[in-house]
Amino acid sequence: MQERIKGLLFDKDGTLFDFQSSWAPVFARVVAELAEGDAARAGALCAAGGFDAANGRFTPESTVIAGTSADVAAALLPHLPGWDLPRLERLLNRSATGVAMAPVTDLAAFTARLRRAGLRTGVATNDGETAARSHLGAAAAGFDYIAGYDSGYGAKPGPGMVQGFLAATGLAPQEVAMVGDSLHDLVAARAAGTGAIAVLTGVASAEDLAPHADVVLASIAELPAWLGIAR
């Protein structure tokens, strides 16, 4: 499979950036803002978001892991009287923009290495496109294609963002692999007919991901060696 790959499409959170380190502090701040000092409300919001406040970590079932801002807003909304879905979604998107993310590896060097090998690269995230461009820009990571859930292709696990990458690059499905840390990423890849590479820098386990992936790697840092790319 490796010799056929001419394009790599990456999930963002949990794949390019460590999920827990990047997003747990953000969610804790959002909960504090929304709870306004009400401990019961804070607890309900954490439960709805699948967040273990005591340990500062998301649970594997959390909507935040692979869901869109709209999905997260829908989960939190029942515990926020006086709020509506669009307003809450806007708050979540604003909170996501400009976050100090924790890259899994040196993304500038990583993407430059892939470009030198002639690979086309992209990002398909269930985060918003504006936040994604902010995070990737701060990491000086260069990609040919960046799509979020609000870019017009739909959200994962639908295949729209993967198909958008194929159209943007002119590559065939068998020449592309989607790299991600969740079942949403792998299901989107399979639905679009591309390869599927799982990484373990999110919350899902190897046991969960392996049946749906061509290979499971510890992180994207292992990708160049797996692909046979020289330094």
N, C-alpha and C positions, 0 to 999 in steps of 0.2 A: 504493500500500500504506500509506503513512504516515498518511493520513487515517482509515484503518480502525482503527489501533492504539489500544486502550484499556488495554492491560496489557503490562508488560515484565517478563520473568523473566530474571534474571541468573545466570550462573555466578559463582563467587566468585574463586577463585585464577586469575590470569591475565586476569581481566576487571575486577573491582572493585579488585583488588590486583595490582601487578606481580609476576609469578610468580618470576622469578629473584631479585630483591631480597628478596622476602619469605621464600622457602623454602630457598634455597641455604645460608644460615647455619644454619638449623634442621637440615637433613639432615646437614651436616658435624658438628654437635654430637652428633646421634644416632649417627652412625658412630663417632665417637671414644668414646662411652660403650659401645657394643656391642663394639668391637674390643679394649678394655681394653689398649691399648698394643701390640697385635699388628699390625704393619704389613701382613703378608700378608692377614690377615682384613679389615683396613680396605680394602685394595685390592679384595678380592673383594666386599665389601658395596657399595662405590662402583660397581663394574662391574655388579652385580646391580640396583642402583637407577638405572643410567643417569646417573651423576654424574661429571663431570670435576673431580676434586679439585684438580688443578693450577690450573685457571682458575676454580674455584668456581661452576660452571654445570652445569645439567642438559642432557643431550643431547636432541634432539627425540624420540628413541624411549623416553625414560624412563617407566617405569610410574608414577612419582610425579606426572607432569603431569596425567593425567586419571583415574588409578586411585583406588580407595578405600584406606583404611588396611589393610583385609584383603588387598587386592591387593599392596600394598607389602610387607606382612608375609610373604606367600607367596613373594615374590621374594627376600627377604633370608634367610628361614628356613633354606635348605639350608646356609648358611655360619655357622650359629649352633648348634652342638651343645649340647644341654641345654635349649634353648628350645622352647616349643610355640607354636602359632599364636595362641591367645587371649591368652597373656601378652604376646607381641610386639605384637599389635594394640593392647592396652591401653597399652603403652609409647608407641607411636606417637601414639595419641589424646591421651595426657597431654602429650606433647611439643608437640603442635599447639595446645593450649589456652593462651591468654595470650601467644602470639607477637606481637611488635611488627611488624605488617604494614606494607607500603608502598602506600598508596592511590594509584590511578592519577590521581585528581583529588580535590578536596574533596568527600567523599561526603555529608557532612551537607548542604551547599549543593546538591549534585547531586540528591539524593533529594527535598529540599524543592521544588526547581524542578519536578520531575516531578509531585509531589503537587499543586502549584498549578495545573498544567495538567490536573488531573483524572485522571491515570493511576494505575492500580493497579500495584504493584510487588512483586516477590518474588525470592528467591534459591534456586537449586537447585544444590547442590554435592555432589561426591563426597567431601568432607571430612565429619567427623562434625557433627551438629547442635550439640552443645555448643560445640565449637571455633568453628563458624560464628557462633553468637550472641555468643561472646566477642569475635571479631574485629570484627564489625559494630557491637557495642555500643561498643567502644573508638573506632571511627571516627564514632560518633554518627550512624550511617546508619539511617534509618527505612524499614522494609519491612513490607508487609501479610502476608507469608508467607515463612517460612524452613524449608527442608527439607534434610537431609543424607542420606547413604547409609543411615544407621541410623534414619531417621524413619518407616519402614514403607512407603515408596513404591518401594523398590528403587533401584538406582544407574543413572546414565547409562552407556551410551547408551539404556537402556530409557526408555520415555515416562512412567513412573509419577509422577515428581516434577512433570513438566509438567502431567499430568492432574490432579494434586493441586492445583496452582495454579488451573487452570480451575474445579475444583469449589469451591475456597475463595472465588473472586472472582465466580463466576457468569458469567464471560465465555466467549464462543464461541472455538474455536480460531483462526478467521480474525481475531479481534480482539486476538490476543496475538502477541508475538514473543519468542523466546528469544535472549538475547545471550550469546555465548561465544567463547572463544579456541581451542577444540579441536573436532575432528570429533565427539567424544562429545556435545558440546552441540548441534551442528547436526543430528546424526542423531536425537537425542532429540526435537528440535523437529519434524523432518519426520515422525517416527513418531507424534507427537501431533497433527499437522495444523496446527501453528502456523507463523508466519514464523520466519526464521532470520537473525540478524545476527551477522557475525563481526567480532572485534576482534583487533588485532595486538600485544597486550600480554602474550601468552603466549610460547610457543616455536614454534608452527606458523607457516608462511609464508602470505602472501596466495595464492600459487599452490596451496597445499594446501587452503585453506579456500574459495576463491571458487566452485568448482564446486558447493558444497553450501549456499551462502548467498545471500540476496537482495541483500545489500550487504556490502562489507568496509570497515570504518572503522579508522582508526589507533588509536582508543581510545574508551571510552564518553564522553569529553569532547566528541566530535563528534556524539553522539546528539541532543541538543536541537536543534541547527541542522538536522540531517537530518530531524527530525520537524516542524520549523517551530514550535518552542516559543519563545515570547518570554521574555525575562529577567524 
